[in-house]
Amino acid sequence: MSKEQLFGYFEQLNSITDFLSLLAPFIFFVAGLSILIFNRYQTVMFNRRCDIPVEAKITKSELIEYVSHTSDSSSMSYRPVLAYTYEIDAKTYHSERIFYSSRAVSSNRKLDMEAFVQKYPVDALVTAFVSTENKDDAYLEKQAPGEWLFMAVGCALLFIGLIIYAVFS
């Protein structure tokens, strides 16, 4: 390999490094901004809803235990299963939805999930929130646990993008 070829190789490698030093912060910045915008969009859409609070009766309150598998390990996870009925205009409705923003939630923290399920004992009267557009659409909790995580991840990605840009610029 000649000196000219070797210098050409390093020049090409340097231009690739320059390109990546601009691309990496852009990718982190766009990813973080996208997560923040999506999180804000969900919040705005939720706040626009005109859900009505109704009295609901808990008909089922259980904690399901299952094995959660990842690529290199497995662990016990726990999922609350709640069911409730509510009445609107002399018609009885049934729902199992707990959170507005998601259909199910689970955790590997048993004590947290047990405490959550204990808030909803069978035959307890609680407040459910029902959509004015669809009376079958109801939920018990307005905010799912961990929604703050999206905000934190979005901010972290934005920050990482800015740090990479500052270091390589």
C-alpha positions as CSV (number, residue, x, y, z in Angstrom):
1,M,0.0,0.0,0.0
2,S,1.5,3.3,-1.0
3,K,1.6,6.5,1.0
4,E,-0.9,8.2,-1.2
5,Q,-3.4,5.3,-0.8
6,L,-2.9,5.3,3.0
7,F,-3.5,9.1,3.2
8,G,-6.5,8.8,0.9
9,Y,-7.9,6.1,3.3
10,F,-7.4,8.3,6.3
11,E,-9.0,11.3,4.5
12,Q,-12.0,9.2,3.7
13,L,-12.2,7.9,7.3
14,N,-12.0,11.5,8.6
15,S,-14.9,12.6,6.3
16,I,-17.0,9.7,7.5
17,T,-16.2,10.6,11.2
18,D,-17.2,14.2,10.4
19,F,-20.4,13.1,8.9
20,L,-21.2,10.8,11.8
21,S,-20.4,13.6,14.3
22,L,-23.2,15.6,12.7
23,L,-25.6,12.7,12.1
24,A,-25.5,11.3,15.7
25,P,-26.6,14.4,17.5
26,F,-29.3,15.0,14.9
27,I,-30.6,11.5,15.4
28,F,-30.6,11.9,19.2
29,F,-32.2,15.3,18.9
30,V,-35.0,14.2,16.5
31,A,-35.7,11.1,18.6
32,G,-35.9,13.1,21.8
33,L,-38.0,15.8,20.3
34,S,-40.4,13.2,18.7
35,I,-40.9,11.5,22.1
36,L,-41.6,14.8,23.7
37,I,-44.1,15.9,21.0
38,F,-45.9,12.5,21.1
39,N,-46.1,12.8,24.9
40,R,-47.5,16.3,24.7
41,Y,-49.9,15.3,21.9
42,Q,-51.3,12.5,24.2
43,T,-51.7,15.0,27.0
44,V,-53.5,17.5,24.9
45,M,-55.8,14.9,23.4
46,F,-56.6,13.6,26.9
47,N,-57.4,17.1,28.2
48,R,-59.8,17.7,25.3
49,R,-61.9,14.8,26.2
50,C,-65.1,15.5,28.0
51,D,-65.3,12.4,30.0
52,I,-68.0,12.3,32.7
53,P,-67.3,10.8,36.1
54,V,-69.8,8.1,37.1
55,E,-70.1,5.8,40.1
56,A,-68.9,2.3,39.3
57,K,-68.9,-1.0,41.3
58,I,-65.8,-3.2,41.3
59,T,-66.8,-6.8,40.3
60,K,-63.3,-8.3,40.0
61,S,-60.0,-7.4,41.6
62,E,-57.1,-9.7,41.1
63,L,-53.3,-9.6,40.7
64,I,-52.0,-12.0,38.0
65,E,-48.5,-13.3,38.4
66,Y,-46.6,-14.5,35.3
67,V,-43.1,-15.1,34.1
68,S,-41.7,-12.3,31.9
69,H,-38.9,-13.4,29.5
70,T,-36.2,-11.2,28.1
71,S,-33.4,-12.3,25.8
72,D,-31.1,-13.2,28.6
73,S,-33.3,-13.8,31.7
74,S,-36.7,-14.2,33.1
75,S,-38.5,-12.7,36.1
76,M,-41.8,-12.6,37.8
77,S,-44.2,-9.8,36.7
78,Y,-47.5,-8.8,38.1
79,R,-50.6,-7.3,36.4
80,P,-53.7,-6.0,38.0
81,V,-57.0,-7.3,36.6
82,L,-60.0,-5.2,37.5
83,A,-63.5,-5.3,36.2
84,Y,-66.4,-3.0,37.1
85,T,-69.9,-2.0,36.1
86,Y,-71.5,1.3,35.8
87,E,-74.9,2.6,34.9
88,I,-75.8,5.4,32.5
89,D,-79.4,6.2,31.5
90,A,-80.7,3.1,33.1
91,K,-78.3,0.9,31.1
92,T,-75.6,-1.1,32.7
93,Y,-72.1,-1.2,31.2
94,H,-69.1,-3.3,31.9
95,S,-65.4,-2.4,31.6
96,E,-62.0,-3.8,32.5
97,R,-60.0,-0.8,31.4
98,I,-57.9,0.7,34.2
99,F,-56.0,3.6,32.5
100,Y,-57.0,6.0,29.8
101,S,-53.7,5.8,28.1
102,S,-53.2,2.1,28.0
103,R,-55.2,-1.1,28.1
104,A,-52.9,-3.0,30.5
105,V,-50.1,-2.3,32.9
106,S,-47.6,-4.6,34.6
107,S,-44.6,-4.4,36.9
108,N,-42.0,-6.6,38.5
109,R,-42.6,-4.8,41.8
110,K,-45.2,-7.0,43.5
111,L,-45.8,-4.7,46.5
112,D,-46.6,-1.8,44.3
113,M,-49.1,-3.9,42.3
114,E,-50.6,-5.4,45.4
115,A,-51.1,-1.9,46.9
116,F,-52.7,-0.8,43.6
117,V,-55.2,-3.7,43.5
118,Q,-56.1,-3.1,47.2
119,K,-57.4,0.3,46.2
120,Y,-60.1,-1.5,44.3
121,P,-61.6,-4.2,46.5
122,V,-64.6,-6.2,45.1
123,D,-68.0,-4.5,45.7
124,A,-66.3,-1.1,46.3
125,L,-67.9,1.9,44.8
126,V,-65.4,4.0,42.9
127,T,-65.3,6.8,40.3
128,A,-65.0,5.7,36.6
129,F,-64.6,8.1,33.8
130,V,-66.8,7.5,30.7
131,S,-66.5,9.0,27.3
132,T,-69.4,11.2,26.3
133,E,-69.1,9.9,22.7
134,N,-69.0,6.2,23.5
135,K,-70.6,5.0,26.8
136,D,-68.7,1.7,26.5
137,D,-65.4,3.5,26.8
138,A,-64.5,3.9,30.5
139,Y,-61.4,3.9,32.7
140,L,-60.6,4.2,36.3
141,E,-57.3,6.1,36.4
142,K,-56.5,9.2,34.4
143,Q,-52.7,8.7,34.3
144,A,-50.8,5.4,33.9
145,P,-47.8,4.8,36.1
146,G,-44.6,5.5,34.2
147,E,-45.9,8.2,31.8
148,W,-43.3,10.6,33.2
149,L,-40.7,8.1,31.8
150,F,-41.5,9.3,28.3
151,M,-40.8,12.9,29.3
152,A,-37.5,11.9,31.0
153,V,-36.3,9.7,28.0
154,G,-37.2,12.5,25.5
155,C,-35.3,15.1,27.6
156,A,-32.3,12.7,28.0
157,L,-32.1,12.1,24.3
158,L,-32.3,15.8,23.5
159,F,-29.5,16.4,26.1
160,I,-27.3,13.7,24.7
161,G,-27.7,15.1,21.2
162,L,-26.7,18.5,22.4
163,I,-23.7,17.2,24.3
164,I,-22.5,15.1,21.2
165,Y,-22.9,18.2,19.0
166,A,-21.0,20.4,21.4
167,V,-18.2,17.9,21.8
168,F,-17.7,17.2,18.1
169,S,-18.4,20.7,16.7
